[in-house]
Amino acid sequence: MNWKSYKKYFKGKKILITGNSGFVGSYLSLTLSLLGSKILGYSLRKKDNRYLSNFSDYKRKIKTITADIRNIETYQNTIIKFKPDILIHLASQPLVSESYIKTKTNYETNVMGTVKLFEIAKKIKSLKNIMIFTSDKVYKNLDKKSLNENSPLGGKDPYSASKSAQDLISNSYKLSFFKKNKNIFLVRAGNIIGGGDWEKTRLIPDLFLSNLKKKNIYLRNPNATRPWQHILDVIEGILKLFLVKGKKISNTSHIYNIGPKSNKDLKVKHFIQKFIESVPYIKIKYKFKNIKFSEKKFLRLSSKLIMKDIKWKSKLNIDDSIKLTSEWYQHFFKNKNQIINFTSQQIEFFFKKL
Ligand SMILES: NC(=O)c1ccc[n+]([C@@H]2O[C@H](COP(=O)([O-])OP(=O)(O)OC[C@H]3O[C@@H](n4cnc5c(N)ncnc54)[C@H](O)[C@@H]3O)[C@@H](O)[C@H]2O)c1
């Protein structure tokens, strides 16, 4: 699928995106804006000014309601009036560590926030396609086995449990209320890397921020393996799902894993080592750190179904993903005022040249 085909489908489409101020949401909003979609965002403001969504160029392009998903009923008239064709739900408390500390808020945001959003969706006739972005963490951990869409759900820590609940609830809305009139897409993505992420407890932002401060990076789970993938591959998966599956209403939910191309196990310490070796301006070393909460040691996601059904596959291998990510941070530290332009160029390069 090329840029032209995406443009043909997305140009003029009205798209409501929750969580558009964050890492995934801002890249996705910029891509859809380049494709000519009309976007309405709904998100809390990210406190760190370095997020793309806090730049004036971004705010000019993407209209956003800055509010809490737990209070979304307050804004339902504005949302209904917007008459979205597509809804992409990303707004979540997204961190395992935080979910142990603010457990109730985690559930209120991720579980009840999703329910409240669906209650508004029921009132929007124009809305035909809804995508809920859950996570690979929805699955019960099956050590050393590959996780496919039929693997049992059962996240154990509060974040993972809330994403499993989000997944189940969304499927229940499809079967109970939207059988004939709306598609539900459940996307379970692995670990995403790329520019524009400033979440300090995540590996890649931590690496670049530590390098900036000339401090060594401490790894929480050096031997854990994760399905690393670049944000632009994930975005292409999202666009292609709508384009291929969004034109007619299916009886059941569309449920897909999105993960990286190779099933090569890459441990956290090897991944970071690769970054340090291949990016000349990273001058720091990694050290190990003990953690108080538990995270899954092994996560391997099978993307066979999405590859078969819509012929999606990731374009970027691990080295390409590292290259694009490090170029983004390097550019940010050199000339942050041009970062929206640079991000747009990266998006167009990915879709038009690769
Ligand atoms: N980044 C990853 O590796 C990854 C992997 C799988 C799934 N996900 C999922 O993708 C989605 C986006 O994650 P991200 O990585 O961009 O995280 P992020 O922290 O950068 O963005 C989260 C977004 O949710 C919004 N949000 C959080 N709480 C809110 C609330 N109470 N009300 C309104 N908005 C609220 C934030 O304002 C922000 O826009 C999440 O649902 C996350 O679970 C992320």
The ligand as an SDF file (V2000), in Angstrom:
LIG
                    3D

 44 48  0  0  0  0  0  0  0  0999 V2000
    4.3950    2.9410   24.0250 N   0  0  0  0  0  0  0  0  0  0  0  0
    4.2870    1.6340   23.9660 C   0  0  0  0  0  0  0  0  0  0  0  0
    5.2760    0.8890   23.8870 O   0  0  0  0  0  0  0  0  0  0  0  0
    2.9080    0.9830   23.9630 C   0  0  0  0  0  0  0  0  0  0  0  0
    2.8160   -0.3950   23.6730 C   0  0  0  0  0  0  0  0  0  0  0  0
    1.5540   -0.9950   23.6650 C   0  0  0  0  0  0  0  0  0  0  0  0
    0.4390   -0.2360   23.9420 C   0  0  0  0  0  0  0  0  0  0  0  0
    0.5540    1.0920   24.2460 N   0  0  0  0  0  0  0  0  0  0  0  0
   -0.6770    1.8350   24.5110 C   0  0  0  0  0  0  0  0  0  0  0  0
   -0.6930    2.9510   23.6340 O   0  0  0  0  0  0  0  0  0  0  0  0
   -1.4310    4.0200   24.2310 C   0  0  0  0  0  0  0  0  0  0  0  0
   -0.6110    5.2840   24.1720 C   0  0  0  0  0  0  0  0  0  0  0  0
    0.5880    5.1030   24.9160 O   0  0  0  0  0  0  0  0  0  0  0  0
    1.8380    6.0700   24.7800 P   0  0  0  0  0  0  0  0  0  0  0  0
    3.0280    5.2070   24.7200 O   0  0  0  0  0  0  0  0  0  0  0  0
    1.6250    7.0620   23.7150 O   0  0  0  0  0  0  0  0  0  0  0  0
    1.8240    6.7670   26.2080 O   0  0  0  0  0  0  0  0  0  0  0  0
    1.8650    8.3210   26.5770 P   0  0  0  0  0  0  0  0  0  0  0  0
    1.9760    8.4090   28.0600 O   0  0  0  0  0  0  0  0  0  0  0  0
    2.9040    9.0060   25.7820 O   0  0  0  0  0  0  0  0  0  0  0  0
    0.4350    8.8250   26.1350 O   0  0  0  0  0  0  0  0  0  0  0  0
   -0.7270    8.5370   26.8810 C   0  0  0  0  0  0  0  0  0  0  0  0
   -1.8220    9.4440   26.4260 C   0  0  0  0  0  0  0  0  0  0  0  0
   -2.9860    9.1880   27.2320 O   0  0  0  0  0  0  0  0  0  0  0  0
   -3.4280   10.4020   27.7770 C   0  0  0  0  0  0  0  0  0  0  0  0
   -4.0410   10.1720   29.0830 N   0  0  0  0  0  0  0  0  0  0  0  0
   -3.5440    9.5020   30.1430 C   0  0  0  0  0  0  0  0  0  0  0  0
   -4.4080    9.5600   31.1730 N   0  0  0  0  0  0  0  0  0  0  0  0
   -5.4680   10.2940   30.7370 C   0  0  0  0  0  0  0  0  0  0  0  0
   -6.6910   10.7080   31.3160 C   0  0  0  0  0  0  0  0  0  0  0  0
   -6.9980   10.3920   32.5630 N   0  0  0  0  0  0  0  0  0  0  0  0
   -7.5270   11.4530   30.5730 N   0  0  0  0  0  0  0  0  0  0  0  0
   -7.2260   11.8150   29.2880 C   0  0  0  0  0  0  0  0  0  0  0  0
   -6.1030   11.4420   28.6970 N   0  0  0  0  0  0  0  0  0  0  0  0
   -5.2390   10.6930   29.4060 C   0  0  0  0  0  0  0  0  0  0  0  0
   -2.1800   11.2730   27.9090 C   0  0  0  0  0  0  0  0  0  0  0  0
   -2.5420   12.6430   28.0180 O   0  0  0  0  0  0  0  0  0  0  0  0
   -1.4830   10.9270   26.6130 C   0  0  0  0  0  0  0  0  0  0  0  0
   -2.0410   11.6760   25.5720 O   0  0  0  0  0  0  0  0  0  0  0  0
   -1.7870    3.5560   25.6280 C   0  0  0  0  0  0  0  0  0  0  0  0
   -3.1130    3.0430   25.6090 O   0  0  0  0  0  0  0  0  0  0  0  0
   -0.8100    2.4280   25.9030 C   0  0  0  0  0  0  0  0  0  0  0  0
   -1.3320    1.5210   26.8300 O   0  0  0  0  0  0  0  0  0  0  0  0
    1.7660    1.7170   24.2460 C   0  0  0  0  0  0  0  0  0  0  0  0
  1  2  1  0
  2  3  2  0
  2  4  1  0
  4  5  1  0
  4 44  2  0
  5  6  2  0
  6  7  1  0
  7  8  2  0
  8  9  1  0
  8 44  1  0
  9 10  1  0
  9 42  1  0
 10 11  1  0
 11 12  1  0
 11 40  1  0
 12 13  1  0
 13 14  1  0
 14 15  2  0
 14 16  1  0
 14 17  1  0
 17 18  1  0
 18 19  2  0
 18 20  1  0
 18 21  1  0
 21 22  1  0
 22 23  1  0
 23 24  1  0
 23 38  1  0
 24 25  1  0
 25 26  1  0
 25 36  1  0
 26 27  1  0
 26 35  1  0
 27 28  2  0
 28 29  1  0
 29 30  1  0
 29 35  2  0
 30 31  1  0
 30 32  2  0
 32 33  1  0
 33 34  2  0
 34 35  1  0
 36 37  1  0
 36 38  1  0
 38 39  1  0
 40 41  1  0
 40 42  1  0
 42 43  1  0
M  CHG  2   8   1  16  -1
M  END
$$$$
